Amino acid sequence: MVVRDLADDGALADALAARFEDRPTIVAVNDPSDETSRALLRAGARGVVRRDTSPSDLASAVDAVAHGFIVLSGPRSAAAGPAPNLTAREREVLDLLARGWSNKQIGARLGVAENTVKFHVASILAKLDATTRTQAVTIGVRRGWIML
């Protein structure tokens, strides 16, 4: 597994193709735009993440690529920033839902009752106009609030 930092974003993608050496590679860039990501994937990268990706998200990306997945980190613009209508706790719960945790596991992690987690999940579903946990996570991923 190789994690590379590409300061010049997509401009060097074609030149990097030979350097990936058929190893799963994740490239860190300043701006993971669709154009940059496509160029890097064509060049052989298996993942494209922002340079400011948190260590835990980077570890998740490495694990996902190691298991054969492609990882893309969306751009973080004002529109794709944190969910403005979700509370900090609801964002935490949404992130744990994305990891596949049950209400009981989430409650234990956050130090709250399982019923409190159910309340947060219901609130998330309502605010995101989602009907299932999976749909809420999908919305979070598409809007750049969650990196899988």
N, C-alpha and C positions, 0 to 999 in steps of 0.2 A: 504494500500500500504506500502510495506517495501522496503527500499534501504539498502543493506548490503555491507560492504567493506570486501572483502576476500583477505587478504594479501598473502595467500599461494596458490593462483590461484585454479586450479582444484583438488588439493590433498585432500581437505576436502569436495568435492561435495557430495559424498555419505552420509557422516555424517550429512550434512546440510539438507537432504531431510525431516527429521522429524521436523526440526526447521522452515520450510517455512509455516507450519500451514495452508495450503490451502489458503494463502493470496497471491495476485500477488506480486512477489518479483523481484527486480532488484539487481544484484550482481555486484559490482565494483571490477575489478581485474587488476593486473599489465599487464598481457599478455592475451588478449582475443583470444587465438588461437582457431582453429576449434575444437581441442580435448577438451580444457577447456570448451568452449561454449557448446558442445554436452553433456559433463558430467553434467554441471550445469542445462541444460534444462531437462535432464533425471531426475535430482534430484528435479525438480519442479520449478526452476526459470523461470520467464517469460521474463527476460531481462538480458543481460550481456554487461556491458560497461567498458571502460577503467577507471582507477582511476583518470586520468587527464582530464576526460571529462569536458567540460565547463559547467557552471551552466545553460546556456540556452539550451544546448544539453541534459543535465540531465533532465531538466524540460520537454522537448519534449519527452524524453524516458518515463518519468512517465506518461505523458498524453496518450501516445500511448499504454502503458501497461494497463492503466486504461480503455481504450476503447477496450481491448481484443487482441491487437497486441503483437507479440513477437519482441523484440528489440535486435539486435546484433551489437556490435561495433567491426569493423574489426581491425586487427593488424595494427599498424602504423610503417611500415618499410620504408626504403628509397624508395622502389618501390611503397609503398602505401601512401606516403606522399603527400604534396600539388601537384596539377597538375603543373608540371614544365613549360608547354608551355602555360598556361593560366596566364594572368596578374592578379594582385590583384583585380582589378575591375571586371574582368570576373569571378573570383572565387566568389565574392560577388553576382553577378548576378545569377550565377549557383545555389548558396545556396538559393536565393530568388525564383528561378524557382522551386526548390525542395519543397518549402513551398506552391506552387500553386499560387503565385502572378502573376498578369497580368503585361504587360509592363508598363501600366500607374501607377500601384501601385509601381512597382520597381523604376520607374522614380521619383515619389514623395518621396520615402524613401531615394533615393540616391541624390536627388537634381539635377537631370539631365532631359533633354527632353526625351519624349517617343521615338523619333527617335534615340536618342543616345542609349537607351536600345535596340532597334531593331538592331542597329549596333553591340552591344556587343553580343546579342543572335546569330546573324549570324556568328560572329567571333568564338564563342564557338562551334557552330555546325560544322563549318569548321575544327577547330583544333581537335575536338574529332571525326571527321568523322561520325557525327550523322546526321540523316535527320529530326528528330523532337526534340522538347523540352523534351519530355518524354524520348526519347532515350538518350539524353545528361545527364539528371538527373540519369537515370539507370546506365550509364557508371560511373558517379561520385560516386554513391553509391557503385557499385561493386569495384571500385578502392580505396574506403575508404576516399574519399574527402568529402563526405556528410554523415551525420548520420541522418536517419529518425526516 
